[in-house]
Amino acid sequence: MREFRRSLPMSLLKAREAVMKTFTPQLRAHDLSSQQWRVLRALHDYAEAGDSEVEMSILAERCYLLMPSLSRIVQNLEQRKLIKRRTSDTDMRRSNIMISKAGVKKVDILSPLLEQRYAHITEVFGYGKLELLYELLAELTDKLQNADSPDEETVLAE
C-alpha cells in the first residue's frame, strides 16, 4: 500500500483545504457555506447563459452535491430569499430553482472579493502552473470517468 501522504485522495483533499482556507473567511463574512456559494454560483451562471431556472437533479450534479444536502441548501437559500423555487410544470415531484435578485446582488458583491483570492493564489502558485493544474485535473477527471473500472475481484487478486 502506498504511503498515506502519497494517497491521491488525501493529496486532493489537502489541496482543497488549502485553497478553501483562502475563500472561507469571505464566504463566512457573508453568511454562506462553500456549498451554498457553489449553488448560488451555478444558478448565477445558468442565469447569465439565459437559463432562468434549472431542475434540482441537474443542479445537484453540477454542484457535486447529494440531493438531501442540496434540498437543505435550497431550503435555507430560499428562506433567505437568495433563490426561488417552483414546482415543475411537467412533474409535480420536481422543483425548478432560479437565483433571485437578492442572490444576484450577493454574487455581485462577493465575486470581486473572491477574485482577489484567485489573484493571490495565482501570484503564489504561478499563472502557468495554475493553468496546467486545471488542465491536468480536467484530464484526470475525463479519463477516470471514461475508463472501465477494474472489478473488485481483479483489484483484490493483484
N, C-alpha and C positions, 0 to 999 in steps of 0.2 A: 504494500500500500504506500502511496506517495506521502510525503511529509504533509502534515496538516497545513502548514504555511504555504505550501505549493498546490493546495487544492484550488481548482478553478472556481468553484462556487464561493469559497471563502475569499479568494482574491477579488472577485467581482463584488462581493458584499463589503469588503474592506474599502474598496474604491468608491462604492456607492455612499458609504457612510462619510467618507472624507469629502465627497462632493456635496452631499446633503448638509453637512455641517456648515457650509458656506451659505446655503439658501434658507435653512430652517429659521434662523432668527428673524429674517424679514417676513417670512410666512406667519410665524407666531405673532409678530407685532401687528399683523392684520387679521389675527384670529382665524388662521387657516392651517390645516394639516397639509402635508405634502400630497396626500391622496385627494383632498378637497381641491387643492390647486390644480392637480392633474385633470380633474373633471372640468373645472372652470376653463382651463386652457384648451382642452379638447372641444368643449362647446363653443368657445370663442373662435377657434379655428374653423369649426363647421359653419358658424355664422358668417365668418369672413369669406368662406368659399361659396356662400349663397344657400347653404342648407340651414334653414331656420330651426329645424329640430332633428333629433336623432333618436332612434329606438334604443331602449336601455340595454338590450343584449349587445348591440353594436358598440355602444359607449363602454360597456364593461370590457369588451375585447380590446378596444382602442386604448383604454387606460390600464390594462392589465390588472383588473380588479375582479374579484369574485362577486357574483350577483348579490349575496347577502351584504357584503361590505358596501357595494355601490348603492343598494337600497337605503342603508343607513346614511350614507353621504348625501344622497339625493334628498332624503327627508330633512336632514339638517340644513342643507343649502336652500331648500325650498322654504323652510320656516324663516330663514334669514333673508328671503326674497332675492337671493342671488341667481336663482334659476326658476323656471316654470315647468310644470309637468301637466300633461294632458293625456287622457286615455286615447289609445289608437282608434281611428275610425273603423278599422277592419277587424280588430280583435280587442274586445273589452278587457282582456287579461294583460294586455301590453300597454306600456307607457312610453310616450314620446317626451323628450326633455329638450329644453332650449334655455339659453342664457338670457337673463333679464337685463334691463338697462342698468340696474344696480350691479349686476355681475360684470357687465362690460366695463363699468366705471372702476370696479375693483381690479380687474385685469389691467386696465389702462394706468392705474396708479402703481400697481406692483411691477409691471413689466420693465420700466426703466430701472427700478431698483435692482431687480434680478439680473438685468443686462449688465449692471455694474459688477455683479458677482461673476458673470461669464467672462467679462473683461479681465477680472483678477485671475481667474483660472487660466485663461489664455496667456496672460503675462507670466504666470508662474510656470506653467507647463510648456508653453510654446505653441504658436498657431499651427505649425506644421505637424507637430506631434498630436495635437488635439484632433486635427482633421484626419490623420492616419488612424487614430484611435476610433473615431466614428466609422471609418471605412472598415476597419478590422472587426469591430463589434457587429456591424451590419452583415459582413461576410460570414462571420461565425454563426449568427442567428439564422441566416438564409441556409447555410449548408446543413446545420443541425435540424432545421425544420423540414428540409427536403431529403434528408438521408434516411435510409431504413435503419431503425434502431435494432441493435442486436437483441435477440430474445434473451430472457432471463437464464435459460439453460446454457446458452453459449457463453454468457458472461460468467456464470458460476463454474463452467468447465475450464475456463482459462486460468 
